[in-house]
Amino acid sequence: MAFRASHRHARISPRKVRPLADLIRGKFVDEALEILRFQPQRGARMLERVLRSAVGSAQDPEQNPGRIAREDRLVVTDARIDQGPMFKRIRPRARGMAFEIKKRMAHIHVTVEDLSEL
C-alpha cells in the first residue's frame, strides 16, 4: 500500500527543490533522510518534513491496520514537485516601464511504499 504526504503552497520555487527530489527518488527512506539531512538547501528541510510525514502515515496503525511498516523497508517510490500559484507584483523601472515579479510556490508530493508489496 502506498502512503502519501504533501506540502501544498510551499513558499519556494519548484526549480530549487526538483534536484533534491531527484536525489531521493527510488531510495530507501532511511537513506533518503540521510541524504537530505546533509544538503545545505532550504528546500531539503521542506522535502525532509514531507518525507517524515509520509513515513509517519505508513507507521500509523489507524491508516495501516494489521501491521506497522518498518522504516528500513520503506522505499520512496515517487517524489514530485509541481508548480503552485504565483504572487504577481509590479516593479517600477526607468522611463515609466514596469517589470513583473513572480513569487513562485510549489506543491511537494512524496509517496512511500513497503518493499514487500512492490
Backbone torsions as a table, in degrees:
resi	resn	phi	psi	omega
1	MET	NA	136.5	-179.3
2	ALA	-88.8	141.7	177.9
3	PHE	-120.5	128.6	-174.6
4	ARG	-117.3	151.4	171.6
5	ALA	-144.8	149.6	180.0
6	SER	-146.5	153.1	173.0
7	HIS	-122.9	103.3	-179.4
8	ARG	-90.5	149.4	178.9
9	HIS	61.0	38.8	175.5
10	ALA	-68.8	130.3	-173.6
11	ARG	-82.6	64.3	177.2
12	ILE	-152.5	149.9	179.4
13	SER	-70.2	136.4	-179.6
14	PRO	-61.3	-28.7	-179.2
15	ARG	-62.8	-27.1	180.0
16	LYS	-81.4	-23.1	-175.1
17	VAL	-98.7	-25.2	-176.1
18	ARG	-57.6	-41.5	177.5
19	PRO	-61.4	-31.1	178.3
20	LEU	-71.9	-37.2	177.2
21	ALA	-65.2	-35.6	177.8
22	ASP	-65.2	-30.7	-180.0
23	LEU	-67.5	-34.7	-172.2
24	ILE	-100.8	-13.4	-177.1
25	ARG	-63.2	126.9	179.0
26	GLY	88.3	-1.9	-178.2
27	LYS	-95.2	161.1	171.2
28	PHE	-66.5	151.5	-174.4
29	VAL	-62.6	-43.8	-178.6
30	ASP	-64.6	-36.1	177.4
31	GLU	-69.6	-40.3	179.6
32	ALA	-64.4	-41.5	177.7
33	LEU	-64.2	-37.1	178.3
34	GLU	-66.7	-40.3	178.0
35	ILE	-62.9	-47.5	-177.3
36	LEU	-67.4	-30.6	-177.8
37	ARG	-63.1	-31.6	-176.6
38	PHE	-100.0	8.5	175.5
39	GLN	-87.5	135.8	-176.2
40	PRO	-80.7	-11.0	-173.6
41	GLN	-73.1	151.3	177.6
42	ARG	-67.8	-32.1	178.6
43	GLY	-65.4	-25.7	178.0
44	ALA	-65.8	-36.4	177.6
45	ARG	-65.5	-42.0	-179.8
46	MET	-65.2	-45.2	-179.6
47	LEU	-65.7	-36.1	178.2
48	GLU	-64.4	-41.2	179.3
49	ARG	-65.5	-39.3	178.8
50	VAL	-67.4	-40.2	178.3
51	LEU	-63.9	-41.9	177.4
52	ARG	-63.9	-34.1	177.4
53	SER	-67.2	-40.1	177.7
54	ALA	-65.9	-38.5	177.1
55	VAL	-66.1	-39.8	177.2
56	GLY	-62.5	-36.5	176.3
57	SER	-65.8	-37.3	179.8
58	ALA	-69.1	-29.3	-177.3
59	GLN	-94.8	-0.5	-179.5
60	ASP	-80.7	122.1	-178.2
61	PRO	-66.4	-22.8	177.8
62	GLU	-72.9	-37.1	-179.2
63	GLN	-86.2	-25.4	-177.8
64	ASN	-126.4	72.0	-175.3
65	PRO	-69.1	147.1	177.2
66	GLY	99.9	-44.6	179.4
67	ARG	-150.6	153.3	178.6
68	ILE	-106.7	126.2	-178.7
69	ALA	-72.4	135.0	177.0
70	ARG	-84.5	143.6	-175.3
71	GLU	-64.8	-30.8	-178.3
72	ASP	-77.5	-7.9	178.5
73	ARG	-106.4	0.9	-180.0
74	LEU	-89.6	140.6	-179.5
75	VAL	-122.9	139.7	175.7
76	VAL	-78.8	103.5	-178.1
77	THR	-86.9	-28.1	-178.8
78	ASP	-147.4	129.4	172.7
79	ALA	-132.4	108.6	-172.3
80	ARG	-123.3	136.0	177.8
81	ILE	-119.9	112.1	-178.4
82	ASP	-106.5	157.0	176.8
83	GLN	-72.7	132.9	176.0
84	GLY	-102.4	-167.2	177.5
85	PRO	-71.1	167.0	-179.0
86	MET	-123.5	142.1	166.1
87	PHE	-85.4	129.8	179.6
88	LYS	-111.1	128.8	-179.3
89	ARG	-127.0	158.6	179.1
90	ILE	-112.7	132.2	177.2
91	ARG	-113.3	121.8	179.1
92	PRO	-67.5	139.9	179.1
93	ARG	-125.6	-176.9	-176.7
94	ALA	-66.4	154.3	175.4
95	ARG	57.5	35.1	173.6
96	GLY	76.9	7.4	179.1
97	MET	-82.8	170.3	177.5
98	ALA	-142.9	138.0	175.5
99	PHE	-108.7	147.4	179.0
100	GLU	-92.1	133.5	174.7
101	ILE	-106.4	126.9	179.8
102	LYS	-108.6	114.8	176.4
103	LYS	-95.2	105.3	-169.2
104	ARG	-86.2	154.2	175.2
105	MET	-127.3	161.0	-178.4
106	ALA	-130.6	153.1	169.7
107	HIS	-110.1	117.7	-177.7
108	ILE	-102.4	120.7	-179.4
109	HIS	-122.8	131.0	178.2
110	VAL	-129.5	135.1	177.4
111	THR	-123.8	130.4	175.1
112	VAL	-120.2	149.2	177.7
113	GLU	-135.3	153.2	175.9
114	ASP	-74.9	137.0	-176.5
115	LEU	-62.0	-32.5	-178.4
116	SER	-70.1	-20.1	-178.7
117	GLU	-96.3	-5.0	-179.7
118	LEU	-76.6	NA	NA
